Amino acid sequence: MSPEAVEKKLAGANYKAVTITHADTSTGVAADLDTLLPIIKKHGALVVLDGVCATGAMEEDMSKSYGGPDDKIDVVLTGSQKAIGVPPGLAIVAFNQSALAAREKLAKVPAYYCDIYNWLPIMADPTKYFATPPVNMIYGYAEGIRLVLEEGMEKRYARHKAYGKAVRAALTAYGMKPLAEEKAAAATLSCILYPDGIKDSEFRSKLASKGVVVAGALAHLSGKAFRIGHMGNTTKDMLEEAIKLIGETLIDLGHPVNIEKALTLFAEHFSTSVR
């Protein structure tokens, strides 16, 4: 949805909250927070950010003012399993004071387990009981966050951005095309359109037999594209190996490609992006 369409929609009614998907896992498109936040805040709504495929790899600074002093992210919802690099199992939520004030105005909310008021006493004193915590997952999450902070947020953002650009550039050597325009592409994953003559299930099955698993595309893109992640604690070597094996798979399927060219494009775009 364009900024103009968002402006028009918000002007037509009184919205209390607006959700934004930071990185869309279906299309590989990233939302422009610098553009959307001021529009939403101008209309007095809370900003609820879906960071599932972005948190830990794309900036989501709840202290940052995206325009005016009050143009801030109010809630971030995310999970442990993507850019944070921890196995799936944790739902992670962050509230700012504006979001907590909005909850205070409500007598109750329909979701008992998801009510932040039931969690605040536990956050203040973990010896209190509300629900049995997933202890192993929390230890894993702590280690994941340690690695994130050890790398440093700015370096981590730059690395993910470089990965995305390099992967998309490399795959163009195989006649593949990213669905998202580069200026709107997510740093964490890409949706890649197949060249003519490639059957989705055959390609992904053969690639998986070589040790690389990519996801199928969804909805109207099903069978026409695949999705490849380049997030979390993925390394440059891992991605280069994936690019090579994707090329070998295409060759096995009778679609000749230049693997060396793809790897050269990967290296060039990666080195340019991380400067």
N, C-alpha and C positions, 0 to 999 in steps of 0.2 A: 504494500500500500504506500502510495507517495505521501510526502509531507503535506501536500495540499489536500489530499483525501482525508488524512488524519485530522487536519484542522477543520475541515468541513463537517466531519462526523462529530467531533467534540463540540462544535458550535451548535449542533442541533439538539442537544440534550444535556442533562446534568449528570455526568459520570463521576462516581466516587473513586474508581480505580481503573487503571488501564494496564494491561499486561503486554510485555514485549518479549518476544523470543529472540535472545541475543544472537545465537547461531542456530539456524534451522537445520535439523539433521536430515530432512527430506531433500532439500535442494542445495545445501551448502552455501546459503546466503546469510550474510551478517546484517544485523540491524544497525543503523547509524544513530547511536545514542546522543551524540552531540546535536543532531538535528531534532530528534524526536522528544527528548526530555523537555526542552523549553516550551514546545507546543503543548505537551500534556500538562505541564505545571501551570501554564498560563490559564488553563481552564479549571484549575483547582483540584485535579485528581491525583491520587497516589500512583506512583509508578512501581509496578510489581514486575521484576525482571526474571524471566526464565533463563537461568544460566547453566542449564544441565550440560550443554556441549561447549561451554565457553569459560566457566569459572576455573581459574588457574592458568588460563592461556590467553585470554582477552581481557582488557581492563574493565573492571567492575568496581570502581572506587566509590564506596558509599559516602565518603567524606568530600568528594569532588563536587563542585558546582558546575553544572552543565549549562552555563548561561548566567542567570541571576543567582543570588546567594541561596535561595530556597529551591533551586532546580536540581534536586538530588534524587538518587535512587532510594526508594523507601523500603522495599523488600527484595531480597534475592532468594530464589528457590533453586537449589541445585542438587546434584547427586555425587556420589563418591567415585563413580566408575569410568569417568571419561577423562577430562584434562587433568584432574587431580591424580589420576593413575592408581586408584585403589579398587579392589573388587566391588561389584555392585552389592548394595544392601543398606546404604545410609541415605536418608533424605536430610538435606542440610538447608536450614532456613536462617536468614539474617533479617532482623527488623531494625529500623531506626526509630527515633523518638516520635516522629510524626505517625508512623504506622502503629506504634503502641498506643498513642493517644486516640487513634481511630478505634482501636479495639476497646479502649476504656469507655467509649460512648455506647457500646453495645451491651445489652443486658446479658446476652449469651450468644454463642455461635453453635450451629448444628453439629459440628464435628468435634466430639469430646477429645479424642486423641490429638487432633490437630490444633486445639486451642492453645495459643501461646501462653495464656494465663495459667494453664496447668503445668507448663514447663518452667516458668520463671522461678518458682520456689526451688526447683531442683538445680537450676543454674546457680542460684545463690548458695545452696547447700546441697552438694551431691549425695550426702548421706540420707536425705529424705527420699521417699519412695513415691513414684507415680507409675512407672512401667519398667519392666525388666530391660536393662540396656543391652545392646548387642556388643558385649565387651570386646570380643576379638576384632570386630569391625572398627571399634573406636581406637584400639591400638594400631590397627592398620591405617586408619585415617590420620592419626598423629604422625606416623612415619611418612605418609604421603605429603602432609603439610610441611614436615621438616625438610623434605627434599625440594619442595616448591620454594620455601623461604631461603634455603641454602643456595639455590641457583640465583635467586633474586627476581623480583617481579618484572622489572624492565627487561632484563635479559631473557626471561621466559617468554614475555610477549613478543620480543623481537625474533626469538628462535621459532616460535610457532608461525609467525607471519612469513618468515623465510621458508619454512617447510612447505607451507601452502603454495606459495608462489613457485617454488622449485618443482614440486610434484605436478602441478597443473601444466607448467611449461614443458616438463619432460614428456608427459603423456601426449602432448600435441604432436610429437615426433612419430607417434603411432597412428596418427589420423584420428585421435580422440579429441573431444572438445568439452571443456568445462561448461556446465549448465549456467553457472553464475558468471556475470561479467567480473573482471578482476577487481574493479573498484568496489564491488559489493560482495566479494567472496569471503567466506569465513576462514579464519586461520587454523581451524581445527579439523575440518573434513571437507572433502570435495565430492560433488556429484558429477560423474564423467559420462558423457554420451558416447556410445559405441560408434565405430566406423561401420559403414555398410557391410553386411555379410557376416556379422558376428552374432551368434546366438548366446543370449545371456546365461542360461543355465549351463550350457556346455563350457563356456568361458570360465565361469566362476568355479565350476566343479574341477576342471583341469588345473586351474590356478591353485585351488585348495590342496590338490594332490601334491603340489610342489612346495606347500607350506605357507602360502599366503591366502588369507581369508578376507574377501571383500564382501560388502553387503549389496543385496539387490536394491534397485530403486523402487519407489512406492507410487501408488495410485496410477495416474496416466503415464508415468515414466517407467512403469514396470516393464522389464524386458528390453528397454531402450538405453539403459544406463546402469552404472554401478556406483557405489559410494565407498570411498576410501578414507580412512582416518589417518591423521598425521598429528597426533596430540599426545599429551601426557608425557611419559618418560621415553617415548619413541626416540631413537637415535638416527643420526644422518645415515649411518651404515645400514640400518634396518630399511630405511626408505629407498636407498640405492639398490639394495638387494630386491626389494619389492618391484621397483621399476624394471630391473633386469628380468625377473621371473615373469612379469606381465608381458614383456617383449617375447620371451621364449614361448609362452603360452599362445600368443598370437601366431607365432611362426608354426607351432604345432598344429594350429587350426587352419593352416594354409593361407595366412595373412602375413606376407613378408614385411618386416619392419627393420629399422636400423637402431639396434640397441645402443651402440656406441654414441650415436647422435643424441638419443634420449638422456643418457647419463651425462653427456657433455652439457646439455641444456640444464639439467638438474644442478650440476656443479656451478655453472655460470650464474644462474638465478639465485642460488643459495648464497654464494659469496657476495653478490651485489646487495642482497637484501639485509644481510647481517652487519653491514658496515655502519 
